[in-house]
Amino acid sequence: MPFTLSNLVDAILTQVRQKRTRAQLEVNLKQTAGKLGVEQDAAAKSIQHIRELCASLSAVALNDKKPYLQIIYLQSNALHAGEVFDVTCFTGLTLFHTQRVKGETTVGCVESCTIRANALVMECQADSKDRDPKASFAKNTRDKFMNVMVYMASIHLAWEEERNHDRISRLSRCCLQATREDLISLKSQEVDPAAQIVTVVIDLITDKKHTHFVKAVDDLNPNSGNDKYGLEAAWECMGDDHDGIPGQAPNQESALLAASLAARRVKDAVPHAFLAQAIAPLAAKCAERNVELHVLLVGCNTIQAVPALKTAIADEHVQQQVMVMVTSEEWPSDCSIFLWDLYGAAARVGDLTSFRTGTRTKLGEYTNHFLLQRIVDESREELKITGSLADAVHIERLSDVRIGPGGEAVMQLL
């Protein structure tokens, strides 16, 4: 049999399924290489890549509980006249990086995100004598746009150089201020041979027919004139401890990234069908490899995108490999962190019971605190929950999702 890298990968995965240790993996790999007729020179040239594969697979071989994850995170928030800008959007990025580096979210991460998110929301509150507090709150959030872009850039750059946890694939990635083109890239997304679950987290605002990405910018000159969202504005934000990012040391790299993110601020309303068609090829690829695909739509009222997913992923076998998490209300932005902060620690192949239970308990415990907060926020006012916040969250295998007579998705509660 001629040597191919695919032969070696298949051999490794066979050993992993038999729960071999890393030492056993390497011994069996050498034996397999011999059987495949691999010459010494070819083996020597490939040994570094083989060791990397063994290292990434060792966590799977030694731990039959926590899975090997490949996480793809897409975040986007447009700056649109008359609308509220989500000043808490940095929390999802922090969750992604923490789970990428630590394998799971730490208590410190959640507390830090919650405190900072609520602080920013409070800074946007209207004056007590304001005649139109809702409009003033929305304007105040939009005024924070550049500060938040700088904050996100600083968070991303601080974490970017940290290596992935042993259970997190090197192919994990994030897209900040994601565009339609970033969404399309899911079609050609490579699936890690070691991945047991591929997780796509889409952290965007959703309406009845669209998911709100932002438009790409072809020619960005961060040094341009008096642009209030350019490089000069980023530097000003970094030097403003009161309104901006206390503790962040100003630097050129952060300013450039912030200006680049801020340039992508025009709303691009992407139809749910387009979103579903971008995810469908990845779902088929995962099903072919017997890998689960988890799609976490953590924005507002994201259940409205599920019928399109059901249509785009028509093959029932593929649907059985896809798990979907959505919200069914105008979900409060500062609570989004609680939708998937337990994911890295609690998700399991074929079983999300622990994740469901933990998330439902946490949301239930937080509900009373949430209701007592005196924060004016349009998303909070439109939330119709009278019991637990968990009653607005649904998780279901796509094959088990039913489509109601009005075309709506019917899904199991968290």
Steps between C-alpha positions, in 0.01 A plus 500: 500500500654840406564746782265794539443736790136394492607140576691618804214719626255210464739276691534754781125551530450122520736488797325797662162331480661206682606748775874443464743716696731741323795258533291221353393731220858571403605132515202390293555785258857382431373146443230630268750709309713188451203303369418782260851483359612841615867551428723643772558830320131561446423410860770735628360789297153438637590432862438855625151510349430151636605611850267799476214269406582269790510795739162629390348153512644400835236697689233302320671170566544566870163663570181335380280775646596851392512506119755645264338821372543714192334837572419764239371828640338773288415834662360815347322816614403779263475869580159599367317830543219484752595153626666380820864395458589197713773634729533152657608329176855448630379233744457236228855557375631460855307173537641369172861571593464370854355171381758482221793544740366347822270237350212643703384832641635607836295663776726803482425542129123496557516741793731738313275500192184551704641787703645679198188443287267640765734793560488594131122465490468722806722763338244517220198565724302816429469781751214455746329812362534397137168516313593216266731265694477219243626722215770649723616155610526387136701810408730451798574142394588616149735758649687212665563321170866598460579431865359149466693436177823599676410281796433200275823557307696509826335182629562315174865600475564415865370145450603438140853373569387253769515140380187289478405260776573131432128439434457792261587463133763718337235569233284687749463864402299818553371770267445845652255735331422208272387564143300301250831375361599367843171312512561352154841375619317237707427317175868423451587461869747217559394248764776388736546120469514478880188710564210325668281809493518802269332798667384807307404792725319782319473800731295755305172688516214321325160619380209307349663457160867595534819462697694825528857476375702806394619602156858443395725798426720471192736793551569595859736782577516522881688828477226674305411859598264570788316169491340462843548124466857502368844456647505837677168421667638165618799672658270747674293214644808325633606817677159554661486295819160634600305401189724241347711211610672546835820305533558463125842622394469705177682339208499522123385143444186543712420833336537358148283197576234717666489733199471199269211358704328838519514538122271198476199661666231519229221247547471215249166324553568141391189286435462192720503283187845636407626431851368143487650435156843604632475256790357206302826392322685495833220289650530251213877488540467431874238228446724330244770477767253401774576824683231698681430859397368730771352830379458754780297802388537723804338822377139616542207284391728274295241220487370680192804380303437131577241426227753616240762268654256211487437569130866551402614186684241269349677165545363338816828323571679836497227658715559230762859623535399865551405646841353851505476745791281812459305766688130575453482848648664843470789364702672760726851556366672502840365147566642345181810388689286259703377318189829318434751574776463138623542352152870413507470321834161331456451415130526129419477297181141390456394638837443861603318412823763654727519812286120531496464450875784731595391778267135476602594511869729800452242694299233419756716623786592817311140587405404660830815715499430595138142608574611717793758694297396858426641514148314659209565286195265445208578129487410466869170682454391270216592179686175323586641244744306475826682197641860397434715649226562137402143488367619701200778255406463186289734213407402228256653258255409637157338171399260535796397859427140524381368773273162632614202588278614861481853403394646556846752266663374294794790407727562353843577746779845510656 
